[in-house]
Amino acid sequence: MAKSTGDELKMESMRAIPPDSLRTVALIAAVGLNRAIGKDGQLLWRLPEDMRHFRDTTRGKPVVMGRKTWESLPETFRPLPGRLNIVVTHNREYSARGALVAASLGDALQMAGDAPEIFVIGGAELYRQAMPIAHRLHLTEVADRPDADAFFPEVNADAWEEVSREAVRAAGTVPDFAFVEYRRRKH
């Protein structure tokens, strides 16, 4: 199978959500100052407040994730409770007990049905594909520059407006962080 180009993936994803749609696509991630989000298939930080924020923000809403993100979840949290879990993979034989399996981001968005808000929860490739069609970003911005092999796409200030920020002073060796919400600017 030939690999799709970024433009083809963007167009395929955009067809899944008409411009006049009432659906919101949101990306949620914990991101370092260097846009780092993971290393060796694992999260970079264990921040209990961030885990609660993630749970509360995504509860009751469909969550779309790549296969590696699904497999990185502890088995006791697969599927993530209280949410429709959709796993995107090119492997047509893949099975994810308790989740739907989609061949593309566009298919995943369609599987979410008429949900008014859909969260993309990782990994790096799915964030890259979803960024052009996203309406909101829910980022936990961590004051750290860790070594990483997975990165969040750049957040262009011309395209995104910060609408809220809640700073959290961490204790001990945990870095400070902030819960930040961005909305796509209307042009």
C-alpha positions in Angstrom: 0.0 0.0 0.0 1.4 3.4 -0.9 1.8 5.9 1.9 -0.5 8.9 1.8 0.9 12.3 1.7 0.1 14.9 4.4 -2.1 16.8 2.0 -4.1 13.7 1.1 -4.5 12.8 4.8 -5.7 16.4 5.5 -8.2 16.3 2.7 -9.5 12.8 3.8 -9.9 14.0 7.4 -11.6 17.3 6.3 -14.2 15.4 4.3 -15.3 13.7 7.5 -16.4 17.0 9.1 -18.3 19.4 6.8 -17.3 23.1 7.4 -20.8 23.9 8.7 -20.8 21.0 11.1 -21.7 21.6 14.7 -19.1 19.1 15.8 -16.0 20.2 17.6 -12.7 18.4 17.1 -10.4 19.0 20.1 -6.8 17.8 20.8 -5.7 17.1 24.3 -2.1 16.6 25.4 0.6 17.2 28.0 3.3 19.1 26.1 6.8 20.2 27.2 8.4 23.5 26.3 10.1 21.7 23.3 6.6 20.3 22.2 7.7 16.9 23.6 4.8 14.5 24.4 6.4 11.0 24.7 9.4 8.8 24.6 9.6 5.0 23.9 5.8 4.8 23.7 5.2 6.3 27.2 4.1 9.6 28.6 6.8 11.9 29.9 5.2 12.9 33.2 3.0 11.4 35.9 1.0 14.4 37.0 -2.1 13.4 39.0 -3.8 16.8 38.4 -3.3 16.3 34.7 -4.8 12.8 34.8 -7.9 14.2 36.6 -8.1 17.1 34.1 -7.9 14.7 31.2 -10.6 12.4 32.7 -12.9 15.3 33.5 -12.5 17.0 30.2 -13.0 13.9 28.0 -15.6 12.0 30.1 -18.7 11.2 28.1 -17.1 12.2 24.8 -15.6 10.0 22.0 -11.8 9.7 22.2 -9.7 8.9 19.1 -6.2 7.5 19.4 -3.6 5.7 17.4 -2.8 2.1 18.0 0.4 2.8 19.9 -1.5 5.2 22.3 -4.1 2.5 22.8 -1.4 -0.1 23.6 0.4 2.3 26.0 -2.7 2.5 28.2 -2.6 0.2 31.3 -4.9 -2.8 30.6 -7.1 -1.8 33.5 -7.9 1.5 31.7 -8.5 -0.1 28.3 -11.0 1.0 27.1 -10.9 4.4 28.8 -14.1 4.3 30.9 -17.1 6.5 30.3 -16.0 7.3 26.7 -16.4 5.8 23.2 -12.9 4.7 22.4 -11.8 4.6 18.7 -8.4 3.3 17.7 -6.9 4.3 14.4 -4.6 1.8 12.7 -3.7 0.7 9.1 -3.8 -2.9 10.2 -7.2 -4.2 9.1 -6.8 -7.3 11.3 -6.3 -5.3 14.5 -8.6 -5.9 17.4 -9.0 -3.6 20.4 -11.4 -5.1 22.9 -13.9 -2.6 24.1 -13.1 -0.1 21.3 -14.0 0.6 17.7 -11.2 0.2 15.2 -10.9 2.7 12.3 -8.6 2.7 9.2 -8.2 6.5 9.2 -8.8 9.6 11.2 -11.7 10.4 8.8 -13.3 7.0 9.5 -12.8 7.5 13.3 -14.6 10.9 13.1 -17.5 9.3 11.3 -17.7 6.4 13.8 -18.1 9.1 16.6 -21.6 9.6 15.2 -23.3 12.8 16.0 -21.2 13.6 19.2 -20.9 17.4 19.5 -17.3 17.1 20.6 -14.6 14.6 19.7 -11.2 14.4 21.4 -8.0 13.3 19.7 -5.8 12.0 22.5 -2.6 11.0 20.6 -0.1 10.0 19.4 2.1 12.4 17.5 1.0 11.3 14.0 -2.7 11.5 14.8 -2.2 15.0 16.3 -0.4 16.0 13.1 -3.3 14.7 11.0 -6.0 16.3 13.2 -4.4 19.7 13.7 -5.7 21.2 10.4 -9.3 20.4 11.3 -9.1 21.0 15.1 -11.3 23.7 16.6 -9.8 23.5 20.2 -6.6 22.5 21.9 -6.6 21.5 25.6 -2.9 21.5 26.5 -1.2 20.9 29.8 1.9 23.0 29.2 4.7 21.6 31.3 7.7 23.8 32.2 10.2 21.1 31.1 12.3 20.2 28.1 12.7 16.5 28.3 14.4 14.1 25.9 11.6 12.7 23.7 10.9 10.9 20.4 7.3 12.1 20.0 6.3 15.7 19.6 3.1 17.8 19.4 2.6 19.9 16.2 3.6 23.6 16.5 0.8 25.8 17.7 0.8 28.8 15.3 -0.2 32.0 17.1 -1.7 33.3 13.9 -4.1 30.4 13.9 -4.8 29.9 17.6 -6.0 32.2 20.4 -5.4 31.4 24.0 -8.7 31.6 25.8 -7.8 30.3 29.3 -4.8 29.4 31.4 -4.7 27.9 34.9 -1.2 27.7 36.4 -0.3 24.9 38.8 2.7 25.2 41.1 4.1 21.7 41.4 5.7 20.2 44.5 9.0 18.4 44.8 10.8 17.4 41.6 7.7 17.7 39.4 7.9 20.7 37.0 5.3 23.5 37.1 2.6 23.3 34.5 -0.6 25.1 33.3 -3.9 23.9 31.8 -4.3 26.0 28.7 -7.1 26.1 26.2 -6.7 27.5 22.7 -9.4 28.1 20.1 -8.9 28.4 16.4 -9.0 32.0 15.2 -11.7 32.8 12.7 -10.4 34.4 9.6 
